[in-house]
Amino acid sequence: QVEAIEKLQKAVEINPDFAVAYSLLGGIYLKQNKLPESAQAYEKATTLNQWSYEDFRDLGRVYRLMNNFASTAGAYAKASELDPQSSDARLGAADAYYNLQDYEKALEYGKSAKDIAPTNGEIEKLLGEIYIAMQDNELAIDSCKRVLELKGTDPSTMLNLALCYLRTERYEDAKTTLNSLIAVEPNNADALRHLGFTC
């Protein structure tokens, strides 16, 4: 990979507008976990080729790994414009906006991702978390139930569902959900602690 990097760096020295070379550099640096270098290469690639869905998507991925949510949101939003049928780009944008606590934007991208991929459990899980953040327990309950239908047992979703039931004073449903969670994870401290609120 060192040799490949050297060749690509020479290529961009000769031709500074060689977008594909920057894209390839971004990918190599990403594999080496050199995230700032990868982001810089993908930034250059997207500047030179503003129509590359893959480069914007990969730039979003790199920024997400760096926990740079504002840049993540921008890159994934651009990728979703370039490929309106990409649920991955929309999910990436939704996740970034969620982490920025811009729940309206997160919900917008999350819903459009779900429209494209209605059986994707990760999209539904994020929607549930967005609804919880927005304190919409009824929609959160629906999303949590859907995640469990799609993914089967998911301890974090089971706990979220139980907490929503507690917030809406559905104590029997909360107790049933917490007991199911404890059956899967007998030492889950959160589940054991909240079980006391269902009596």
N, C-alpha and C positions, 0 to 999 in steps of 0.2 A: 504493500500500500504506500510505502514511502516513495517508491519509484513512480507510482501512479500520480501521487501528489506533485512530485517534482515535474513530471511531464505536463500535467495540467497547469501548473503555475507558469511554466515556460510558454504554454499555449496562450495564456491570458496576457503574458507580457508582450507577445507578438501581436495578438489581437485582443485588446481590452474589452471588446464588445462580444466576446464569445460566450454567450449565455449558457450554453450546454456545459462548457467547462466548469463554470461556477456551480451549476447544478450538480455535476458529478463530484466536485470538491465538497459541496455541502453534504452529500450522501456519505462520502468517505469519512469526513470529520464526525458525522453523526455516529457511524459505526465505531469510531474510536472514542466516542463519548467526549469529544472536544466540542462542547456545545457553543461557546462563543464564536469559535472559528466557523462552525457549521452555520450558525445564524448569519454571520457576516457574508458567507458565500451565497447562501440562499437569498439574502437581501439583494445582493448584487445581481443574481440570476433573475429575480422578480422585477428589478429595476430595468434590466435589459429586455426581458420578455414578459410583458405584463399580461400575457394571455395563457401562461402556463399554470393550469390548475394544480399539477403535481408539485411544482415549486412552492406555491402558496400553501398548499396542504402540508408539505414537509416543513416549511418555515413555521407554520402553526404548531406542528408536532415538537419542533426544537424549542420554541419559546415556551410551550407547555412544560417540557422537561426542566426548563430553567425557572418555572413558576413566574414568568413574566406574562401575566394574564391580559394586560391591555394589548400588548403586541400579539399575543395568541389570538385574541378576539378579532383583531384587525386582519390577520393573515387568514384565519378560517372564514371570516365573513367574505373576504375577497374570493377565496376558493369556492365558496358556495354560490357566489355570483357567476363564476366561470363555469361551474357544473351544478346547475340547479337541482339535479337528481342525486347529488351526493349527500347521503344521510350522515356519513362520517364527518364531512366538513361542517354540517349544521350542528351535529352533536358536539364537535370541538368548540364551535362558537358558543353554543349554549353553556357548556361547561365553563368556558372562560368568563362569560358574563355572570354566571352564577358565582364564581369565585370573586368577581369584582363587586358582588352584591347588587348588580343591576338585574333584578329579577324579572322585570318586564321584558327586557331584551332576551334574557335567558329563556323565558317562557315562549317567546316568539320563535326563536331558533329551535327550541326543543319540540314544540308542536309541529313545526314544518319538517323536522327530522322524523317524527313519528308518522306524519302523513306519507313519507317516502318509505319508511321501514316500520310498519305497524307491529311487527312481532319481535322487534329488537328489545331485549330485556334491559340493556344498558341505558337506552333512551328513556324507557319507562321509569327506570330507577332514578335517573336524574330529574325527570318531571316530578316524581314524588318528593324529592328533596327540595325542588323549587317551590312546590305547593306548601311544604312544611315551612320553608323560610318566609313565605307570604302569609302564613297562618291560615291557610285554607285547608282545614282538616278533612273535610268531606272529599275534596278532589285528591288529597294526599292518600286517603284511605283507598280510594278507587285505584290509584296508581300503584300503591303497595300491593294490593291484591293481584293486580295484573302482573306485576313483576314475579310474584310467587307462582302464578299460573304459567308464566313463560320460562322461568329459571328453576322452578322447584324451590328447594330450601335455600334461603339467602338470609343469614343471621342478621345483618345490618338492616335489611328491609323488614324482617320480622319485628325487630325492636322498634323501628320507626312506626310500623303499623300499630303495635301495642301502645306506644306513646300517644298516637293520634286517638286511639280508642279511649285512653285515660283522659285526654283533654276534652273529649266529647261525652264523658261520663258513661261510656259503655264498658262497665267494669267486667262483665262476664266475657265479652269478646276479648278484652285486654288480657284477662286471666288465661283464657284458652290459648291465645297467641303466645304469651310468655311461657306457658307450660310446654308448648310445642318447641319453642326456642331452647328451653332448658333441656328438653329431650335430645336436641341436636348438640348443644353446647352446655353440658351440666355445670361448668364452672363460670358461666357468663355472669359476671358480677352485676352488670346493669340489669339483666333480666331478673336476677334474684332480688336485687334491691327494689325494683319497681313492682314485683309481685306482691309486696306488702301493701301497696296502694289499692289492690283489687279486692281486698277483704271488706 
